[in-house]
Amino acid sequence: SLNRSDEFGVSLGPSGITVDKSVEFTYEELAEATNDFSMANKIGQGGFGAVYYAELRGE
């Protein structure tokens, strides 16, 4: 929800959504979080490739 996203530096303004902070993950972290990019975790396909469900660490 937009209320919860405030803690992550995301805001909704007249020009759209603004993100104030980004987080980087290593390939190894992404592979672990998606069970080595398992088909069971694949939730879709986008213009840039597959989309996977993952639970990642926060900061």
LUMTI-416265 format. One record per residue: residue in one letter; chain; x, y, z of N, C-alpha, C in turn. Coordinates in pm, 1 decimal, padded with zeros to 6 digits. Atoms other than C-alpha are relative to their C-alpha. Layout:
+------+------+----------+----------+----------+----------+----------+----------+----------+----------+----------+
: loba : rovo :    neast :   nnorth :      nup :   caeast :  canorth :     caup :    ceast :   cnorth :      cup :
+------+------+----------+----------+----------+----------+----------+----------+----------+----------+----------+
:    A :    A :        X :        Y :        Z :        X :        Y :        Z :        X :        Y :        Z :
...
+------+------+----------+----------+----------+----------+----------+----------+----------+----------+----------+
This chain:
+------+------+----------+----------+----------+----------+----------+----------+----------+----------+----------+
: loba : rovo :    neast :   nnorth :      nup :   caeast :  canorth :     caup :    ceast :   cnorth :      cup :
+------+------+----------+----------+----------+----------+----------+----------+----------+----------+----------+
:    S :    A :  00084.0 : -00119.1 :  00000.0 :  00000.0 :  00000.0 :  00000.0 :  00087.2 :  00123.6 :  00000.0 :
:    L :    A : -00077.9 : -00123.5 :  00003.5 :  00111.1 :  00359.1 : -00047.3 :  00039.8 :  00045.3 :  00139.2 :
:    N :    A : -00034.8 : -00040.1 : -00135.9 :  00101.8 :  00419.8 :  00329.2 :  00125.9 : -00071.1 :  00047.7 :
:    R :    A : -00116.0 :  00077.0 : -00043.4 :  00353.0 :  00141.3 :  00396.0 :  00123.9 :  00037.7 : -00080.7 :
:    S :    A : -00114.9 : -00027.4 :  00085.8 :  00575.9 :  00240.3 :  00104.8 :  00074.6 :  00126.5 :  00040.3 :
:    D :    A : -00067.6 : -00121.9 : -00043.8 :  00655.6 :  00576.4 :  00269.0 :  00132.4 : -00029.5 :  00069.3 :
:    E :    A : -00123.2 :  00031.5 : -00071.1 :  00919.1 :  00404.5 :  00485.9 :  00113.0 : -00036.6 : -00095.6 :
:    F :    A : -00100.9 :  00036.7 :  00097.6 :  01102.0 :  00299.1 :  00168.1 :  00037.3 :  00115.2 : -00092.0 :
:    G :    A : -00034.7 : -00115.5 :  00080.9 :  01125.3 :  00649.3 :  00022.9 : -00076.9 :  00009.5 : -00129.5 :
:    V :    A :  00083.8 : -00006.2 :  00119.2 :  00846.1 :  00608.6 : -00231.0 : -00111.0 :  00100.0 :  00025.8 :
:    S :    A :  00107.9 : -00097.1 : -00015.7 :  00607.5 :  00897.4 : -00283.6 : -00075.3 :  00015.6 : -00131.1 :
:    L :    A :  00085.5 : -00019.5 :  00115.9 :  00320.0 :  00967.3 : -00518.3 : -00026.1 :  00148.7 : -00014.4 :
:    G :    A :  00017.8 : -00142.8 :  00024.0 :  00318.6 :  01315.8 : -00667.8 : -00068.8 :  00024.7 : -00132.2 :
:    P :    A :  00070.2 : -00034.4 :  00123.5 :  00168.7 :  01502.5 : -00961.7 :  00063.3 : -00060.2 : -00125.4 :
:    S :    A : -00066.8 :  00055.2 :  00118.0 :  00429.6 :  01362.1 : -01202.2 :  00015.9 : -00151.2 :  00007.5 :
:    G :    A : -00007.2 :  00145.2 : -00010.8 :  00395.1 :  01002.0 : -01082.4 :  00066.2 : -00044.4 :  00127.9 :
:    I :    A : -00064.0 :  00058.7 : -00117.4 :  00579.9 :  00779.1 : -00840.7 :  00147.5 :  00035.9 : -00000.4 :
:    T :    A : -00140.6 : -00034.1 : -00016.4 :  00918.7 :  00892.3 : -00708.5 :  00061.8 : -00093.4 :  00103.3 :
:    V :    A : -00071.8 :  00086.1 : -00092.9 :  01169.4 :  00657.7 : -00542.5 :  00126.7 :  00072.6 :  00040.7 :
:    D :    A : -00113.9 : -00075.7 : -00050.2 :  01427.7 :  00826.0 : -00320.1 :  00121.2 : -00086.0 :  00032.1 :
:    K :    A : -00109.5 :  00086.3 : -00041.5 :  01644.2 :  00522.7 : -00244.4 : -00006.6 : -00129.7 : -00079.4 :
:    S :    A : -00002.9 :  00129.8 :  00067.2 :  01754.7 :  00211.8 : -00429.3 :  00084.4 : -00096.6 :  00082.1 :
:    V :    A : -00073.8 :  00104.4 : -00070.2 :  01890.2 : -00116.3 : -00296.5 :  00056.3 : -00094.2 : -00105.2 :
:    E :    A : -00063.1 :  00092.2 :  00094.0 :  02134.7 : -00340.2 : -00480.6 :  00010.7 : -00137.9 :  00062.8 :
:    F :    A : -00012.6 :  00138.5 : -00043.3 :  02141.1 : -00719.1 : -00457.0 :  00098.8 : -00070.2 : -00091.3 :
:    T :    A : -00092.7 :  00078.1 :  00081.1 :  02408.8 : -00960.4 : -00573.5 : -00077.9 : -00107.9 : -00074.8 :
:    Y :    A :  00061.9 :  00110.2 :  00074.3 :  02330.5 : -01231.7 : -00825.6 : -00026.4 : -00117.0 :  00094.1 :
:    E :    A :  00014.5 :  00111.1 : -00093.9 :  02385.3 : -01486.0 : -00548.8 : -00120.4 :  00020.1 :  00091.3 :
:    E :    A :  00116.3 : -00028.7 : -00084.6 :  02127.0 : -01313.5 : -00324.1 : -00130.4 : -00022.9 : -00076.5 :
:    L :    A :  00120.2 :  00018.8 :  00080.7 :  01872.7 : -01311.2 : -00607.3 : -00024.3 : -00147.8 : -00030.2 :
:    A :    A :  00013.6 :  00143.2 :  00027.2 :  01941.3 : -01675.2 : -00694.6 : -00052.6 : -00073.0 :  00123.6 :
:    E :    A :  00046.2 :  00063.9 : -00123.6 :  01894.2 : -01777.6 : -00331.0 : -00146.1 :  00035.4 :  00028.7 :
:    A :    A :  00135.8 : -00046.1 : -00030.5 :  01576.2 : -01570.2 : -00289.0 : -00104.5 : -00057.6 : -00095.3 :
:    T :    A :  00093.5 :  00055.2 :  00099.3 :  01420.0 : -01723.3 : -00603.4 :  00014.8 : -00151.1 : -00015.2 :
:    N :    A : -00026.4 :  00143.8 :  00007.6 :  01536.1 : -02080.6 : -00534.0 :  00063.6 : -00033.7 : -00134.7 :
:    D :    A : -00074.0 :  00014.3 :  00126.6 :  01783.3 : -02059.4 : -00823.9 : -00088.7 :  00025.3 : -00121.7 :
:    F :    A :  00090.0 : -00041.3 :  00108.2 :  01523.5 : -01887.7 : -01044.9 : -00092.0 : -00115.0 : -00041.8 :
:    S :    A :  00089.9 :  00113.5 :  00020.5 :  01288.0 : -02182.6 : -01006.5 : -00125.3 :  00041.4 : -00075.7 :
:    M :    A :  00124.6 : -00025.2 :  00072.1 :  00990.2 : -02205.2 : -01241.1 : -00116.6 :  00016.0 :  00097.3 :
:    A :    A :  00105.0 : -00013.9 : -00101.5 :  00778.1 : -02236.1 : -00924.0 : -00008.2 :  00144.1 :  00050.8 :
:    N :    A : -00003.1 : -00139.7 : -00044.5 :  00882.1 : -01875.7 : -00840.5 : -00024.4 :  00097.7 : -00114.2 :
:    K :    A :  00023.0 : -00089.1 :  00114.2 :  00824.1 : -01737.1 : -01190.7 : -00145.3 :  00045.2 :  00001.0 :
:    I :    A :  00136.4 : -00052.9 : -00006.4 :  00522.3 : -01506.4 : -01184.4 : -00041.0 :  00072.1 : -00127.6 :
:    G :    A :  00037.3 : -00066.6 :  00124.0 :  00536.7 : -01354.8 : -01529.9 :  00117.4 :  00017.7 : -00093.1 :
:    Q :    A : -00101.1 : -00028.7 :  00101.5 :  00726.8 : -01240.2 : -01834.0 : -00018.3 :  00144.5 : -00042.3 :
:    G :    A :  00006.8 : -00139.7 :  00040.6 :  00808.4 : -00879.0 : -01912.6 :  00085.7 :  00026.0 : -00121.7 :
:    G :    A : -00078.1 : -00038.3 :  00116.0 :  00976.5 : -00691.3 : -02192.5 :  00149.3 : -00020.1 :  00017.4 :
:    F :    A : -00142.4 :  00017.3 : -00026.4 :  01315.9 : -00731.6 : -02023.7 :  00033.6 : -00140.2 :  00048.7 :
:    G :    A : -00026.6 :  00136.6 : -00042.4 :  01277.4 : -01097.2 : -01924.8 : -00100.5 : -00050.5 :  00100.9 :
:    A :    A :  00088.1 :  00065.8 : -00096.4 :  01124.5 : -01325.2 : -01663.8 : -00011.3 :  00081.9 :  00128.2 :
:    V :    A :  00025.9 : -00066.8 : -00127.7 :  00972.4 : -01191.0 : -01340.2 : -00021.8 : -00109.2 :  00103.7 :
:    Y :    A :  00005.1 :  00103.3 : -00102.9 :  01022.3 : -01396.1 : -01023.5 : -00045.3 :  00058.2 :  00132.5 :
:    Y :    A :  00035.5 : -00035.5 : -00136.7 :  00871.3 : -01385.2 : -00675.5 :  00121.2 : -00027.9 :  00087.2 :
:    A :    A : -00109.6 :  00019.6 : -00094.8 :  01132.0 : -01341.2 : -00401.1 : -00026.5 :  00083.1 :  00124.0 :
:    E :    A :  00001.1 : -00078.8 : -00122.5 :  01152.4 : -01227.2 : -00040.8 :  00144.6 :  00038.6 :  00026.5 :
:    L :    A : -00136.1 : -00051.1 : -00012.1 :  01458.8 : -01006.1 : -00004.4 :  00018.1 :  00075.4 :  00130.2 :
:    R :    A : -00031.3 : -00073.5 : -00122.9 :  01630.8 : -00845.8 :  00291.4 : -00030.6 :  00147.5 : -00019.2 :
:    G :    A :  00022.6 : -00143.8 :  00004.9 :  01544.3 : -00487.4 :  00374.7 :  00112.5 :  00073.2 :  00068.9 :
:    E :    A : -00102.0 : -00079.8 : -00069.0 :  01760.7 : -00204.4 :  00498.7 : -00066.4 :  00093.7 :  00095.2 :
+------+------+----------+----------+----------+----------+----------+----------+----------+----------+----------+
